[in-house]
Structures are given as structure tokens and as C-alpha cells.
Amino acid sequence: MKVAVAAITGSIAILTEAIHSLIDLMASVIALASVRKADEPADVEHPYGHQKLENLAAAIEGMLILVGAAVIVYEATHRLVVGAHVDTVGLGIAVMAVSAIANFAISAFLGRQAKRLESPALEGDAAHLRTDAFTSIGVLVGLLLVDVTGDNAFDSIAALAVAVAIVVSGLGIITRSSRVLVDEAVPAEEMDRIEAAIAAVRTPEVAGYHKLRARRAGSRRYVDLHVQFRSGTSLERAHELAHDMRAAIEAELPAADVLVHVEPEESVLAPGESPGPYRAG
């Protein structure tokens, strides 16, 4: 619809919206492929699973958004300099209104599913479509100004405003995805919940723990820590308690994969000794 109406009206703003929607389609295909692949179990080549493919897909979506923005800026600036004429403005306004409503509805649905499934790929796609909805409104406003004032420059100005919104959205998606791809720590609130789960099942046999760390891949969390047991604790008992800790953490964070390393009491941190970048207790 946008391509056809852009050809009829000669509007650069509508044409840029058509390019934006084409990028949306490509991004959705990438998101679909990544979500399906991320759901596959671990294999020999990927023993930790495929969850990070979702984050990679979200980063690719962000880069596609920036490419689209570059095309829009070039064409809008060119038309602003050389001038252009917009015809049949009413048709363009109608199409932009339909586009905005459709994208708001789909992005709201995707956003709810992204939260429920903790899916970065769906989150990126929802943000992408939400941006498309807002940019459609921006183009609609630009066309209304062209219709009211008769000044065709508002068409190019609307396209440039769309490009700014797209860049902000794209950079946000890339930033969030990159944090996961470089194994950034999970939020402090989640680490607090992990430590609370450990405290809930801690027994007198446990002398302490250190090197507690956690990272995220897709919707999963990977948690590992070293637990020190007091002298005289049997290996069987230490193993049992380590499993209790793991179960408590996985109950608190259902999408978690927890690894507990068992150590003797002597390895506990000395008073005043820093745990480094990790948590300890």
C-alpha cells in the first residue's frame, strides 16, 4: 500500500515509510528464524544451547533499522534541496492512519509475548513495529501540514523526523543486545534474588560461598558459584546441599541453569579479602 501510494502522491515521507516497512518484514523473518533456532536443545557444536541467537537477531534488526534511516536521510535531504511536489494528499493520510493502527496493535501483542517469554528477538521486533507506528503518525502529521499550508517541504521534514526516531530505536536495540552478547552481568535485583534463595536453604554445614556470577543468553540465565563446606561434612551431604541450593535458585529464576562447585572450608575468603568482581557471602 505504501509503495503504491508513494508512487501516486510522489511523497518521499510515504516512500521512506515503505522502506521502513520492508525492513520490518526482513526483521520479522530474522526474528522468526532465531526464535525457532533458540528453542532447539543443546548439541555437540553448541553445548550451552542456542539462546544467544535471539540476541544476535535483535542486534541485526537494530543494524537494519540504521541502514533504513540512512537511506531516508539521504533521499529526504535531496528532495528538501531540489524540491518536490506531493499530489493526492488525502490518500496518503488514509494509508498512514491504517498503517499506524495496524502496527500499534501488532507491536502491543508482540510486546506482551516478549515479556511472557523473555524473548529479546520478540522484544526487538515489538520495538521495531512500535517505532514504525509512531513514524507513520509523524508522516501523517507532515502530510496534513502539506495539505493545510501547501508547502511541500513539510513532506521531507516529516521524513527526516522519521529517520531520527528510527535511529534512536535502532541504537537502543543494538545496545541491549550487545550487553548480552558480551556476557554482561544480570541486573542487581536478580542477583539479590539469587542470594536470597541461597540464604533460604543455607545450613550450618555451609561455611560460605564466593565467585557467585550470572549472565544471560536469550531468555535463560546461567549462574555459577563456589560453596565452601565445614570440615567433617561428607561429600554425599555436600552434594545434597549443593543440589538444594541449585533447586532453590532455579525455583526463583525458572529459566536458570545453575552450576555449584563444592569446596572445603579452608577456601573461604579471609576477613577483609575482596571477592573481586563477584559476589560472596
Solvent accessible surface area in square Angstrom, and as a share of the most:
residue,aa,sasa,rsa
1,M,145,0.65
2,K,20,0.08
3,V,104,0.60
4,A,56,0.44
5,V,8,0.05
6,A,9,0.07
7,A,86,0.67
8,I,97,0.49
9,T,2,0.01
10,G,27,0.26
11,S,1,0.01
12,I,1,0.00
13,A,0,0.00
14,I,0,0.00
15,L,61,0.30
16,T,1,0.00
17,E,0,0.00
18,A,9,0.07
19,I,44,0.22
20,H,2,0.01
21,S,36,0.23
22,L,102,0.51
23,I,13,0.06
24,D,9,0.04
25,L,112,0.56
26,M,88,0.39
27,A,0,0.00
28,S,36,0.23
29,V,88,0.50
30,I,48,0.24
31,A,3,0.02
32,L,112,0.56
33,A,60,0.47
34,S,9,0.06
35,V,45,0.26
36,R,168,0.61
37,K,82,0.35
38,A,7,0.05
39,D,123,0.64
40,E,74,0.33
41,P,112,0.71
42,A,57,0.44
43,D,59,0.30
44,V,140,0.80
45,E,133,0.60
46,H,89,0.40
47,P,92,0.58
48,Y,152,0.58
49,G,17,0.17
50,H,6,0.03
51,Q,29,0.13
52,K,59,0.25
53,L,60,0.30
54,E,12,0.06
55,N,1,0.01
56,L,80,0.40
57,A,4,0.03
58,A,3,0.02
59,A,8,0.06
60,I,59,0.30
61,E,0,0.00
62,G,0,0.00
63,M,99,0.44
64,L,32,0.16
65,I,0,0.00
66,L,53,0.26
67,V,92,0.53
68,G,2,0.02
69,A,1,0.01
70,A,64,0.49
71,V,67,0.39
72,I,0,0.00
73,V,64,0.37
74,Y,152,0.58
75,E,46,0.21
76,A,0,0.00
77,T,61,0.35
78,H,88,0.39
79,R,55,0.20
80,L,74,0.37
81,V,119,0.69
82,V,95,0.55
83,G,46,0.45
84,A,39,0.30
85,H,122,0.55
86,V,8,0.05
87,D,68,0.35
88,T,76,0.44
89,V,18,0.10
90,G,49,0.47
91,L,70,0.35
92,G,0,0.00
93,I,34,0.17
94,A,55,0.42
95,V,11,0.06
96,M,0,0.00
97,A,35,0.27
98,V,82,0.47
99,S,13,0.08
100,A,8,0.06
101,I,127,0.65
102,A,47,0.36
103,N,17,0.09
104,F,70,0.29
105,A,64,0.49
106,I,87,0.44
107,S,2,0.02
108,A,49,0.38
109,F,106,0.44
110,L,26,0.13
111,G,20,0.19
112,R,147,0.54
113,Q,42,0.19
114,A,7,0.06
115,K,175,0.74
116,R,166,0.61
117,L,83,0.41
118,E,67,0.30
119,S,6,0.04
120,P,12,0.08
121,A,0,0.00
122,L,29,0.14
123,E,75,0.34
124,G,2,0.02
125,D,7,0.04
126,A,2,0.02
127,A,13,0.10
128,H,0,0.00
129,L,19,0.09
130,R,101,0.37
131,T,17,0.10
132,D,2,0.01
133,A,0,0.00
134,F,113,0.47
135,T,3,0.02
136,S,0,0.00
137,I,69,0.35
138,G,27,0.26
139,V,0,0.00
140,L,33,0.16
141,V,73,0.42
142,G,4,0.04
143,L,1,0.01
144,L,74,0.37
145,L,69,0.35
146,V,6,0.04
147,D,90,0.46
148,V,123,0.71
149,T,76,0.44
150,G,57,0.55
151,D,68,0.35
152,N,39,0.20
153,A,37,0.28
154,F,59,0.25
155,D,3,0.01
156,S,4,0.03
157,I,85,0.43
158,A,7,0.06
159,A,0,0.00
160,L,48,0.24
161,A,58,0.45
162,V,2,0.01
163,A,1,0.01
164,V,99,0.57
165,A,39,0.30
166,I,2,0.01
167,V,52,0.30
168,V,103,0.59
169,S,19,0.12
170,G,0,0.00
171,L,93,0.46
172,G,24,0.23
173,I,3,0.02
174,I,39,0.20
175,T,63,0.37
176,R,101,0.37
177,S,5,0.03
178,S,44,0.28
179,R,117,0.43
180,V,21,0.12
181,L,63,0.31
182,V,114,0.66
183,D,68,0.35
184,E,87,0.39
185,A,70,0.54
186,V,9,0.05
187,P,83,0.52
188,A,65,0.50
189,E,100,0.45
190,E,14,0.06
191,M,14,0.06
192,D,77,0.40
193,R,81,0.29
194,I,0,0.00
195,E,39,0.18
196,A,61,0.48
197,A,10,0.08
198,I,1,0.00
199,A,68,0.53
200,A,86,0.67
201,V,51,0.29
202,R,91,0.33
203,T,36,0.21
204,P,117,0.73
205,E,45,0.20
206,V,4,0.02
207,A,17,0.13
208,G,1,0.01
209,Y,17,0.06
210,H,21,0.09
211,K,89,0.38
212,L,1,0.01
213,R,124,0.45
214,A,8,0.06
215,R,62,0.23
216,R,62,0.23
217,A,5,0.04
218,G,0,0.00
219,S,26,0.17
220,R,70,0.25
221,R,15,0.06
222,Y,25,0.10
223,V,3,0.02
224,D,37,0.19
225,L,1,0.00
226,H,41,0.18
227,V,0,0.00
228,Q,0,0.00
229,F,8,0.03
230,R,109,0.40
231,S,89,0.57
232,G,84,0.81
233,T,35,0.20
234,S,56,0.36
235,L,133,0.66
236,E,130,0.58
237,R,81,0.30
238,A,4,0.03
239,H,104,0.47
240,E,87,0.39
241,L,6,0.03
242,A,8,0.06
243,H,73,0.33
244,D,60,0.31
245,M,2,0.01
246,R,92,0.34
247,A,60,0.46
248,A,18,0.14
249,I,0,0.00
250,E,56,0.25
251,A,82,0.63
252,E,67,0.30
253,L,11,0.05
254,P,115,0.72
255,A,27,0.21
256,A,5,0.04
257,D,66,0.34
258,V,7,0.04
259,L,124,0.62
260,V,25,0.15
261,H,92,0.41
262,V,51,0.29
263,E,26,0.12
264,P,86,0.54
265,E,50,0.22
266,E,135,0.61
267,S,41,0.27
268,V,63,0.36
269,L,45,0.22
270,A,55,0.43
271,P,141,0.89
272,G,89,0.86
273,E,92,0.41
274,S,81,0.52
275,P,52,0.33
276,G,47,0.45
277,P,122,0.77
278,Y,68,0.26
279,R,68,0.25
280,A,34,0.26
281,G,48,0.46
